[in-house]
Every structure is written in C-alpha cells, then in structure tokens.
Amino acid sequence: MTDLPHALREYEETEARHRPLVGAVVVLGCAAVLVLALLGLPDEHAPLPAVARYALEISLPVWHLTEPVNVVVYGTRGFDTFGETFLLLAAVVAVVVLTRTKERRRGFLGEELAARAEQEQYDVRQVTDDDERAARLAEDAERGGGRLPATPDSFELGTPAPERAQGMSVVVRTGIRVVAPILTVGGLYLVSWGFSPGGGFPGGAVLLGVVLLVYAAFGYRRVRGFVRPGLIEPIELAFALAICALGLVGLAVEGSFWANWIPLAPAETIRSGGIVQAFSVAELAEVALGLSLAVFSLLGMRHDWAPDTSRPRARGARPKEEPGQGERE
C-alpha cells in the first residue's frame, strides 16, 4: 500500500516547470517583429496602393459613400467579409457545443432498477483492495487533501462562484450607468452612417463590451434576460440567413453574387451605400449576438472536456481502463 508522503512526492515531480528564459526570448522576438513592422510603414508621401486608389475612385460615384473603408469591407471585398462572418459563426457553434451541459439520458423503462445489482457489485465505494486505496490516496493528494495548498484546480469546474456585484463600489456602478448608454449609441452610430469609419464588426464588439460591463458591475441578474441561448441562437441564425439572402438576391437580380441590388440614396445619408449598409447592419447583429453567446457559454461552462493528464498514479495502482476497452480485448 502506498503512503500519502510518497504520493505527494510523485505529485510534485509531475508539476510543470516554467521556463522564463524561453518566454523572454519569445516576447522579445515578437516585440522586435512589431517594431520592424512599425518602422516599415509608409509615410504620408508614399503613393497609394492600387486597391486603395480604386476604392477612393468608386466610393462616391458608385456607392454614394465618402468612407472608402466601408466600401472595401462590405462592398468590393464583401465576399471575403462574408467568409469571415461564417468563420465566426462556426467558432461560436463550436464553443456552444463544447460548453453545453450534458443532456439527460433517456433509456428504456426500468433500466436503473435492472442495473442496480450490477452497480452495487462494482461500486468503487465498496472496493477496499490495496490498488483502490492507493488510487484514492493519489486523488486526495491532487485535490489538496494532504499538505498541498488549495488551488483553483481543487474545485470542480462549474462550481457556483459568490455573487460579487455587491462588492462593486458606487463609483463603478454609477460610472457604468453613465457610460453604457453612450457606448450603445456609439456602437449603433458606427453601423448606421456609411460615411463614417466603422461597420458591423466594430459596432458588434462595442455592444458586447456594454453587456460585459453591465454583467461585471451588476451581476448576472441584469443580463440574464438577454443572454439566454434560446433567445440569442435563433436571432443570430436569422441574421446569418439574411446575410446569405443579400448575396443570393444579387446573384439572381444582377447576375453576380454580392452585387448591389438596393437603390442608392443620396450621399451622406443613413441609406447611402445600398447593400453595404444592409450587410453592415446584419453583421452588427451577427457579431454582437455570436460573441455574447460564446462568452456567456464559457462563463456558464459546467464540465471539462479535456482529460486530466497531470494526475499522479501511485505505485501499484493500475491505469484506468477506457470505456469499452474490455470489450475490444
């Protein structure tokens, strides 16, 4: 039988060792690359690239926009932005799938009753041999049951944390009350006017920041009505379909995917830009809702999908069999 001090020594030997020298080399290398890139930027007297010159030439006469950045992102380069949007959507779906709690298993009627005898026979709580006792000692050592200090790894993933909204000072909560409406208007302004730099991507990020500020200052109670997956997911998918529809209608009407088919309004008005403005508004909803869904899915994660490879194994303890290993052998 393995004693606790020996399990503690094995645990300490398996601890990861930090390498500050390697980290310093990587950081300095990245800093050198950024400095060289900054020094290599063209000055104000450098000639414009062909793409920038083309965007300036078509912004006002073709799109009725005085902001060439929006023309490039949502107009002449709209197909690339379309691809980036659905890469973001795929990432959000992956986060939601990995963080979603396990669904309740549904089996045939009486399954638990029929398996009760087998469960009692192989219940680990009834096992008292030396191997099982050694494994329990190793688990206690990892969880801080011995002399090891308590760390965040000692607690199960998804353990409810204390509500810290009351700990925020009056200054912080009052400041966020003032700043949140201003930031909300600023995010909507970025997407509403085609003659100002912005668009759906930065506007959606600003709205996400507003939600996170409210969550940090006032707690989950203030945002839980908005961040419900059952509410956000269908709306986000609806705007994703709207983005697809904008491109497909251009293919059907104008003969080219993502061609402008919406009548252009006078320059420097809220409807100037045609399809550029419609795409930007749909992008705003897609980014804000998708990022909110991903962030709060991670915050509410209640199980760990990654295996614990750092768990020490005491002497004499056999490795745990994978599910179905006995059947394969």
VMD Tcl script that draws the C-alpha trace (Angstrom):
set ca {
  {0.00 0.00 0.00}
  {1.30 3.44 -0.90}
  {1.57 6.07 1.79}
  {0.50 9.70 1.42}
  {4.01 11.30 1.51}
  {5.10 9.15 -1.42}
  {2.03 10.21 -3.41}
  {2.82 13.84 -2.58}
  {6.36 13.43 -3.88}
  {5.10 11.94 -7.13}
  {2.64 14.81 -7.46}
  {5.41 17.38 -7.02}
  {7.59 15.62 -9.59}
  {4.84 15.82 -12.21}
  {4.30 19.58 -11.72}
  {5.00 21.63 -14.86}
  {8.15 23.75 -14.69}
  {8.08 27.25 -16.09}
  {10.84 28.37 -18.43}
  {11.26 32.14 -18.04}
  {14.16 32.28 -20.48}
  {12.11 30.76 -23.30}
  {9.23 33.11 -22.54}
  {11.57 36.13 -22.55}
  {13.02 35.11 -25.94}
  {9.55 34.71 -27.46}
  {8.35 38.06 -26.09}
  {11.44 39.92 -27.27}
  {11.18 38.27 -30.69}
  {7.56 39.37 -31.09}
  {8.46 42.87 -29.94}
  {11.28 43.07 -32.49}
  {8.94 41.98 -35.31}
  {6.36 44.60 -34.29}
  {9.00 47.34 -34.16}
  {10.32 46.43 -37.61}
  {6.78 46.39 -39.00}
  {6.11 49.80 -37.45}
  {9.28 51.27 -38.92}
  {8.41 49.85 -42.34}
  {5.03 51.58 -42.56}
  {4.76 54.03 -45.48}
  {4.69 57.72 -44.65}
  {2.14 60.27 -45.80}
  {4.06 60.96 -49.01}
  {4.08 57.33 -50.19}
  {1.91 56.51 -53.24}
  {-1.38 54.72 -52.56}
  {-1.63 51.03 -53.42}
  {-3.80 50.10 -56.36}
  {-6.57 48.71 -54.16}
  {-6.79 51.88 -52.07}
  {-6.74 54.06 -55.17}
  {-9.53 52.02 -56.72}
  {-11.63 52.28 -53.53}
  {-11.25 56.07 -53.49}
  {-12.25 56.30 -57.16}
  {-15.50 54.31 -56.78}
  {-16.62 55.24 -53.25}
  {-18.61 58.34 -54.06}
  {-19.75 57.81 -57.69}
  {-20.58 54.09 -57.40}
  {-21.62 53.58 -53.76}
  {-22.52 57.15 -52.69}
  {-20.20 56.70 -49.70}
  {-17.45 59.05 -48.56}
  {-15.81 56.34 -46.43}
  {-13.66 54.01 -48.60}
  {-13.03 51.60 -45.73}
  {-16.68 50.54 -45.63}
  {-16.69 50.29 -49.41}
  {-13.79 47.85 -49.33}
  {-15.01 45.75 -46.38}
  {-18.71 45.49 -47.27}
  {-18.66 46.31 -50.98}
  {-15.74 45.46 -53.25}
  {-14.41 42.92 -50.72}
  {-17.79 41.82 -49.46}
  {-17.24 38.19 -50.43}
  {-14.22 37.96 -48.09}
  {-16.17 39.55 -45.26}
  {-18.95 37.06 -45.94}
  {-16.47 34.21 -45.39}
  {-15.10 35.78 -42.21}
  {-18.61 36.12 -40.84}
  {-19.32 32.43 -41.18}
  {-15.94 31.53 -39.74}
  {-17.04 33.46 -36.68}
  {-20.37 31.63 -36.72}
  {-18.59 28.27 -36.90}
  {-16.39 29.24 -33.95}
  {-19.44 30.26 -31.90}
  {-21.19 26.97 -32.69}
  {-18.07 25.04 -31.63}
  {-17.89 26.91 -28.31}
  {-21.58 26.34 -27.62}
  {-21.33 22.62 -28.39}
  {-18.27 22.10 -26.19}
  {-19.58 24.08 -23.24}
  {-23.18 22.93 -23.24}
  {-24.16 20.75 -20.31}
  {-24.78 17.09 -20.94}
  {-28.35 16.26 -21.78}
  {-30.30 13.89 -19.57}
  {-30.01 10.34 -20.84}
  {-33.23 8.62 -21.80}
  {-33.35 4.84 -21.64}
  {-35.92 2.12 -21.51}
  {-38.34 1.94 -18.62}
  {-36.83 0.24 -15.57}
  {-33.24 0.48 -16.77}
  {-31.94 1.86 -13.46}
  {-33.77 -0.79 -11.48}
  {-32.44 -3.59 -13.67}
  {-28.85 -2.36 -13.36}
  {-28.94 -1.71 -9.61}
  {-27.46 -5.10 -8.74}
  {-24.57 -4.63 -11.13}
  {-23.97 -1.11 -9.84}
  {-23.79 -2.33 -6.25}
  {-21.39 -5.09 -7.27}
  {-18.92 -2.77 -8.97}
  {-19.43 0.36 -6.87}
  {-16.00 1.85 -6.19}
  {-17.10 2.84 -2.71}
  {-17.32 -0.84 -1.77}
  {-13.83 -1.69 -3.10}
  {-11.23 -1.95 -0.34}
  {-8.22 -3.58 -2.04}
  {-4.74 -2.05 -1.99}
  {-4.86 -0.72 -5.56}
  {-8.08 1.18 -4.97}
  {-6.78 2.53 -1.67}
  {-3.60 3.78 -3.36}
  {-5.60 5.43 -6.11}
  {-7.74 7.22 -3.51}
  {-4.62 8.50 -1.75}
  {-3.30 9.90 -5.03}
  {-6.63 11.62 -5.73}
  {-6.69 13.11 -2.22}
  {-3.18 14.44 -2.76}
  {-4.16 16.08 -6.03}
  {-7.26 17.65 -4.55}
  {-5.36 19.16 -1.64}
  {-6.39 16.60 0.95}
  {-2.82 16.41 2.29}
  {-0.27 19.15 2.66}
  {-0.80 20.63 -0.80}
  {-2.19 24.18 -0.85}
  {-5.66 24.75 -2.24}
  {-5.67 25.97 -5.84}
  {-8.46 26.69 -8.36}
  {-7.89 23.16 -9.70}
  {-9.03 21.82 -6.34}
  {-12.63 22.82 -7.09}
  {-14.87 21.18 -9.66}
  {-15.45 23.05 -12.88}
  {-18.73 24.93 -12.77}
  {-18.81 25.40 -9.00}
  {-21.07 28.42 -8.38}
  {-18.97 31.43 -7.50}
  {-20.10 34.04 -4.98}
  {-22.02 36.97 -6.38}
  {-19.57 39.87 -6.43}
  {-21.86 42.55 -7.85}
  {-22.47 43.90 -4.37}
  {-18.72 44.31 -3.97}
  {-18.58 46.88 -6.75}
  {-18.35 50.38 -5.42}
  {-20.96 53.03 -6.03}
  {-18.46 54.89 -8.19}
  {-18.01 51.91 -10.53}
  {-21.72 51.18 -10.83}
  {-22.58 54.84 -11.38}
  {-19.83 55.19 -13.97}
  {-21.11 52.19 -15.94}
  {-24.66 53.57 -15.77}
  {-23.35 56.70 -17.46}
  {-21.00 55.03 -19.93}
  {-23.24 52.16 -21.10}
  {-25.83 54.33 -22.95}
  {-23.04 56.36 -24.57}
  {-21.25 53.24 -25.79}
  {-24.51 51.76 -27.05}
  {-25.24 54.86 -29.11}
  {-21.64 54.85 -30.35}
  {-21.87 51.23 -31.49}
  {-25.12 51.89 -33.34}
  {-23.63 55.03 -34.89}
  {-20.72 53.02 -36.30}
  {-23.11 50.86 -38.27}
  {-25.78 53.42 -39.18}
  {-23.83 56.01 -41.15}
  {-21.99 54.89 -44.25}
  {-19.82 57.98 -44.41}
  {-18.14 57.30 -41.04}
  {-15.49 54.64 -40.37}
  {-16.94 51.61 -38.67}
  {-19.33 48.89 -39.70}
  {-20.88 45.79 -38.20}
  {-17.71 44.19 -36.81}
  {-16.56 47.07 -34.56}
  {-20.15 48.03 -33.74}
  {-20.94 44.49 -32.59}
  {-17.79 44.38 -30.45}
  {-18.81 47.65 -28.78}
  {-22.26 46.27 -27.92}
  {-20.66 43.14 -26.47}
  {-18.48 45.39 -24.30}
  {-21.61 47.10 -22.99}
  {-23.13 43.77 -21.98}
  {-19.91 42.69 -20.24}
  {-19.68 45.99 -18.36}
  {-23.21 45.60 -17.06}
  {-22.50 41.99 -16.11}
  {-19.29 42.91 -14.25}
  {-20.88 45.77 -12.32}
  {-24.37 44.48 -11.54}
  {-24.10 40.71 -11.83}
  {-25.80 38.12 -13.96}
  {-29.30 39.15 -12.89}
  {-29.18 42.26 -15.07}
  {-28.22 40.46 -18.29}
  {-29.79 37.00 -17.92}
  {-32.88 38.11 -19.82}
  {-30.69 38.92 -22.83}
  {-28.05 36.17 -22.85}
  {-30.47 33.24 -22.90}
  {-29.37 30.73 -25.60}
  {-32.98 30.04 -26.53}
  {-33.38 33.72 -27.40}
  {-29.99 34.53 -28.93}
  {-29.44 31.45 -31.11}
  {-32.50 31.78 -33.40}
  {-31.97 35.53 -33.82}
  {-28.32 35.04 -34.71}
  {-29.17 32.34 -37.24}
  {-31.87 34.57 -38.74}
  {-29.35 37.34 -39.39}
  {-26.89 34.80 -40.81}
  {-29.58 33.72 -43.27}
  {-30.25 37.39 -44.05}
  {-26.58 37.85 -45.00}
  {-26.80 34.83 -47.32}
  {-30.01 36.21 -48.82}
  {-28.35 39.56 -49.62}
  {-25.71 37.83 -51.71}
  {-28.11 35.40 -53.39}
  {-30.54 38.14 -54.42}
  {-27.63 39.98 -56.04}
  {-26.80 36.80 -57.95}
  {-30.40 36.43 -59.13}
  {-31.03 40.11 -59.98}
  {-27.65 41.41 -61.13}
  {-26.01 38.16 -62.22}
  {-23.22 38.34 -59.67}
  {-23.04 37.10 -56.10}
  {-22.91 40.03 -53.69}
  {-23.71 42.60 -56.37}
  {-25.55 45.72 -55.22}
  {-29.29 45.48 -55.93}
  {-30.63 48.04 -53.42}
  {-31.27 51.56 -54.77}
  {-28.66 54.05 -53.60}
  {-29.74 57.05 -51.52}
  {-28.04 60.47 -51.69}
  {-24.52 60.66 -50.30}
  {-24.02 61.24 -46.56}
  {-27.46 59.90 -45.65}
  {-28.30 56.92 -43.50}
  {-29.43 54.84 -46.51}
  {-26.46 55.62 -48.74}
  {-24.44 52.62 -49.79}
  {-27.19 50.22 -50.78}
  {-26.22 46.67 -49.95}
  {-23.22 47.92 -47.95}
  {-25.47 49.32 -45.23}
  {-27.75 46.27 -45.18}
  {-24.76 43.95 -44.87}
  {-23.27 46.10 -42.12}
  {-26.47 46.07 -40.05}
  {-26.78 42.28 -40.35}
  {-23.10 41.99 -39.42}
  {-23.72 44.04 -36.28}
  {-26.34 41.61 -35.02}
  {-24.28 38.57 -36.03}
  {-21.13 39.72 -34.23}
  {-22.82 41.09 -31.09}
  {-25.08 38.08 -30.59}
  {-22.46 35.50 -31.56}
  {-19.76 36.87 -29.27}
  {-22.23 37.27 -26.41}
  {-23.31 33.67 -26.83}
  {-19.71 32.42 -26.87}
  {-18.59 34.48 -23.86}
  {-21.51 33.55 -21.62}
  {-21.34 29.92 -22.71}
  {-17.76 29.84 -21.42}
  {-18.74 31.64 -18.22}
  {-21.51 29.10 -17.59}
  {-19.45 26.04 -18.50}
  {-20.13 23.21 -16.04}
  {-17.99 20.32 -17.26}
  {-14.46 19.81 -18.52}
  {-13.97 18.10 -21.87}
  {-10.16 17.94 -21.57}
  {-8.73 14.83 -19.86}
  {-6.67 15.35 -16.73}
  {-3.21 14.16 -17.85}
  {-1.37 15.56 -14.83}
  {-2.97 13.24 -12.26}
  {-0.26 11.25 -10.45}
  {-0.51 7.47 -10.30}
  {0.68 5.80 -7.14}
  {2.80 2.65 -7.17}
  {0.80 -0.47 -7.67}
  {-2.24 1.41 -8.99}
  {-3.35 0.10 -12.36}
  {-4.27 2.60 -15.09}
  {-7.95 3.19 -15.52}
  {-9.45 1.37 -18.50}
  {-11.00 3.37 -21.28}
  {-14.73 2.84 -21.91}
  {-15.22 -0.26 -23.96}
  {-11.61 -1.44 -23.61}
  {-12.57 -4.74 -22.07}
  {-14.98 -5.46 -24.92}
  {-12.30 -4.73 -27.54}
  {-9.82 -7.04 -25.89}
}
mol new
graphics top color blue
foreach p $ca { graphics top sphere $p radius 0.5 }
foreach p [lrange $ca 0 end-1] q [lrange $ca 1 end] { graphics top cylinder $p $q radius 0.2 }
display resetview
